[in-house]
C-alpha cells in the first residue's frame, strides 16, 4: 500500500544523496544473502518511489530522467569497450553463430508466445570476475554478452519502430502498409553508428597524450555527455551511439591506452549503477505486478528457451569446444542494465504517443513492458548468476579456491 509522504517536500538532491548512501548498503545486504547488488538498489528505489513512500513521485522521476540517460551512456560505453574484433576473431566463427542464434532465438520465441497469449504483436560478467574463471567458455561468455547487447539494441530499434507505427496507424485510421516505416530504424541505427564513430575518433585523439586518470575521466565524462545529448537532440539511439564510442576505442588503439581509459571508468561505474537502478526501481509500480500473470511467465520461459536453445543451435553450426556448446546457454541468462534501459525508453516514448495521438493503451503497453522487464530482471539476476557459476564449474574453469 502506498504511503504518501510527498508533503515532506524533500528536495531531489537530498533524495539522490540518500539513494546513493542507503542504496550502497542495500547492495551490500543483497550480496550477503547471495543476491546481486543491483537487486538491493532496485528494492530501495521501489521503496522511495510512487509504489510505497512516494518521495520520488512521477514529476520528480520525469525531472531526473536525464540521470538515467547519462547512466545508460556510461553503461553503453563500457559494453562497447569490451567489443574487441580481434578477440572475437580469435574465438572463431562458432561464437558469431551463437550470438546471432541466441539473440534472434530469444526474440522470436518471446514474440511468438506473447502473441499466442495476448494476440498483440550486467550479471554474467560479475560472476566470472568474482570466481576468477579462466578458459574457453569464460572467453566465449565475455564475447557473447558484449556483442549480444549490441545486437539486442539493433533488434529493439526495429521492434519499437514497428510497434509505434502500428499504434500511429491505428490512431490515424489508415490502412497503409507499415513496412515502409521499417526504414526509419535503419536510418536511426546508421546515424547513431556514424555519430558515435566520429565522437569516438575525436575522443581517441584527445586522450592519446593524457596520462593522469583524472584528466582522462574528465574528457571521457565530456564525450559521453556530448554523445548522449546529441543522440537525444537528433532522435538517435543514445545506447548505440555510446557503444560505438567505446567500440572505436578498443578497436583502433593499443591495449595500453584502452586500459588507461578503463581504469578511472571502473572507479565511477558503481555510483552510476546505484543511481541508475534506484531510479529504475522508482519507476516500478508494484500494483501492476499481479496483473502480469501469464505474460510474465511466458516471457521468462520464452526468453530462457530462446537463449539456451539458440545458443546450442548456434554452437552446432560453428566449430566450438564441446563444453562451450554444452554450457554456454546457461551462462547468458542474466538480464539487467541494457534491458532495463531499453524498457525505460519504451516507457518514455510510448507514453508520449498517448499525449500526441490520444492513445491511452500506448501508455498501458509501455507500463506492461517496463513492469515485465524490471520484474523478470530480478528473477534472471537471481537465477542467472547461479546458472553461470554452475556452467563454469561444470566446464572446469573455476579454480578450486574460488568455488
N, C-alpha and C positions, 0 to 999 in steps of 0.2 A: 504494500500500500504506500502511495506517495505521501510524504510529509513535506508540505510546502513551507520552507524556511527562507523563501526569497525576500521576505520582509527585512531580513538582516542586512540587505544591500551590501553584501561582501563584494569588494572590487575584483576585477578579473586578475589583476596582478597578485592579490592575496590568495586567490584560488589556485593560480598557477604555482605559486610558491608552495602552498600546501600540497598540491598534487605531486610536485617534484619530491618533496621530503617524505610524505607519507607513502606515496607510490613506490619510492625506493624500498622502504621497509616492507611494504606489501609484497613486493617482488621477492625479497629475502624470505618472507614467510612461505610463499608459494614454493620456493626452492627447497625449503626444509621438509615439506610434505611431498617432495618428488614431483612437483608441477613446474612447468616453465614459468619464469618470472613474468612474462607478458600476461599470463592469466591473472596474476596479482595486480598488475597495472590496470587491466580492464575492469576487474571487480571494483577497484577503488573509483574508477571513472563512473561505473554504474551507480555507485553509492552517491557520488556528487551530482549526478545527472537528474533529469526530469523524473526518472522512474522511482527514485527514493527521496533524496533530500531536496532536489530541485535548486541546489545552489548554483549549478551550471545549467541555466534554463535555455530554452530554444533560442531566444535572441542572442544570448552570450555565445552559444555554440556557433551561431552564424558569424558573430564578430571574430571568433577565434579560429575560423576555418583556415585563415592564412597560415597558422602554425602547422596545421595538418598538411597543407600544400608544401611548406618548407621541409617538413619531416619526410614526406614522400620523395621530395627531390634528393635528399641525402640517402635515403634507402635505395632509390633507383641508381644513384651514382655508385654506391657500394656494390650493388649487383653487377653493374656494367664493368666495374674494375676487376671483376672476377672472370669475365668472359674472354679469356685468352684463346685466340685461334690456334696458336702453336700448341697449347696444351690439349685442345680438342683434337687437333690433327694427330698428336701422339697417341691419343686414346683410340683412334680408329673410327671407321665408318659405322661400326656397330652401335656406338654411343649416339651418333646422329640419328640412326633408325629408332633407337629407344626414345629419344627426346620427342621426335615427331609422333611416334605411335602412342606414347602415354599421354601427351598433351591433347591430341585430337581424339584419342580414345575416351578420355575423361569428358571432354567437351560434348561429343556426340552422344555418349551414353547418358549423361545428365540431361541433355536436351530431350532425348527420347523418352526417358522415364518420367520427366516432369510434364512433357506434353501428353503422354498417356494418362497421367493422373489428373491434370488440370485443363487440358486442351488449350493451353496457352504456350504460344511458342517461347621465416627466417629461422626453425626447429631442428632440421636435419643437420645443418652446419654446426649448431651449438653442441649437439650430441657428439659429432665427430671430434670437435676440439676438446670437449670435456673428457672423452675416452682416449684421446691421443691415438686415434686409429690411423693405421697406415696400410696401404695395399691398393690393388687394382679396383676393388669395389669402392674404397674410400675416394680414390681419384674420380671414379665414374660418377659417384654421388655428387661431388663438388661440381663437376661439369654439368650434370643434368639439372640440378636445382637452379643453377645460374641461367643457363640457356632456356630452361623451361619457363622462367619468369618472363623473359623477353618474348618468347612465342605466345605466352598467355596474354600479354598486353596487346599483341597484334590481333589475336583471335577476339579479344574483348572489343577492340576498336570496330571490327566488322559486326560483331553481335549486337553491341549497343546501338550502332548506327542503324542497323536493320530494324531493331525493336522500336527506336524513336520514329523511323519512317512509317512503320505500321500504325503507330499511335497518331502521328500527324495526319496520315491519310484518313484515318477514322474521323478525326476532328473536322477535316475539310470536306468529308463526304465523297472524296474522289475514289475512283476505281482503277486509277492508273497503276501500272506495274511499279513495284518498289525496287526492282533490280537495278535501274539506273542510279539509284541512290547509293549503291554499294561502292561506287567510285569515290564517294566522299571520304570514307575512311582510308582509301588508298592514298589520296592526296594528303590527308592529315598525317598518315604514317610517314610518307615520303618527306614532307616538310619538317616533321619532327626530327627525323634522322639527319636531314641536311643542317638544320639549326643546331642540333646537338654536336654534329661533326665540326662545324665552323667554330663554335664556342670551345669545343674540346681541343682543337689545334691551337687556338688562342691561349687557352689555359696552359697547355704544354710549353709554349714559348715563354709564358710569364714565370713559370716555376722552375724552368730549366736551371737557372743560376742561383736559385734560392736554396739555402742550406738549413736555416733555422725552422723548426717545426711551427713556431708561432707565425712566421711570415707565410709559410705555405698554407696554414689553416686560414689566414685572413683572405688570401687570394681564392682558395677553394670555396670558402663561405660566399665570397662575392660572385663567383661564376655560377654556383648553384642557385643563388637568388636571381641572378640575371637570366639563366636558362628557364627557371620556374616562372618568373614574371613575364618573359616573352611568350612562353607557351600559353599562359592564361590569356594574355592580351590577343594573341593570334589564333586562339582556339585550337591549340595543338595538344598532343599528349605530353604533359609535364613529366610523366614517368619515363616515356620512351626518349624524350629529349635528354634527360639527365643520365639515363642508361648509356646513351650514345656518347655522352661526355666522358664517362668512365671507360667505355669501350675503346675510344680513341687513345686514351692514356695508356692502357695496358697493352695495346697492340702496336703502338708507334714509338714507345720509349723503352729504354732499358729497365731491367728489373730494379736496379738501384734507385732510380727516380720514382718508380711506382711504389716502392716500399717507403720512400721518404714522404710520399703523399698519404699513404695508408696509415702511417704511424699516428699523426695527430687526429685523423678521422676516427680511428678506433677509440680515442680518448673521449670524443664528444658523442659517439653513437648511443651509449647507454642513456644519456639525458634525452636524446632525440626519441628513443624508443619509449621512455617513460611518458613523455608528453603526448606522443602520438597515440599510444594505446589507452592512456587515460581519457583522452578526448574521444577516441573510438568507443570506449565504454560508456561515456556520457551520451553518445548518440543512440545507444541501445534503449529499447523500450521493453521492459520485462513483460508488460501486459500483452505484447504481441507474440511472445514465445509459445504459449499454449496453442495458439491458433496455427502454428506451423504444422504440427501433427505429421501427417504422412509426407508432406513436401520435404520437411527436414530429413525424414528417414530415407526417402528415395534419393535425396541429394547425397547423403552420406554413403549409401550403398552404391549409387551410380558412379560417384567420384572414385571411391575405393576400387571398384571393379574395373573402371576405365584405366586408372593409374597402374594397378598391378597387372591386369591382363594386357594392356597396351605395352607396358614395359617388357613383358615376357615375349609378346609378339614381335616387338621391335628388335629384341635381342636375338630372336630366331633368324631374322633376316641378315643380321650382321655377324661378324666374327668377334665374339667376346668370350671371355672365360666362362666356364660352366657356373662358377659361384656368382659371377655378375648376373648372368641370365636367371639364376635361381632366386637371388635375394634382392636385386636392385629395386623391384617393385615395392617391397616392404619398407625401403629406406626413404621413399619420396612422398609419404602421405602427409607430413607436416604442412600446415597451411596457416599463414599469419599475415605478415606485413603487406605484401603486394595485394593479396586477396582482399583484405580489409580496405586498403587504399582504393582499389577499383570499385568496391561496393559503396564507398563514400562518394565516389564520383557519380555513380549511378543515382544515389540518393539525391545529390545536388541537382544533377541535370534533369532527372525525371520530375523532380518537384517543380523545377522551372517550367516544364511543359504544362503542368497544371495551371500555373499562373498565366502563361502565354495563350494557351488554347482551351482553357477551362476543361481540363481532363482530370477529374478527381481520382480516377482509377490509376492514372500515371503515378501519382504520389503514393497510392496504395501499393502498386507494384514495387516502387522504389523502397518502401518500408519493408515489404516482404523479403526482397532481395538482400537488403542490408542486414535485417534480423537473422535471416537464414545463414548468411555467410559468417557473421560475427559469432553466432551461437555455435555453429558447427566448427568454427575455428577453435573454440575452446576444446571441443571433443577431439579434433585432429591434433591439437597441440598437446593433449594428454596421451592419446594412443600413438601418435606419430613417432615421438622420440623413443617410446618404449619399443616399437617395432624396428626402428632404425638401429637401436643398440642390439636388439636380438639378431638382426640381419648381419651386423658387423661381427658379432660374437660367433655366429654360426660360420661365417666366412673365415674366421681365424685372424681377424685384423685388429683385434683389441688386445693390447698387452695384458698379461695376467694380473699385474698390479692395478690396472685401471678397471678391470671387470668386476 
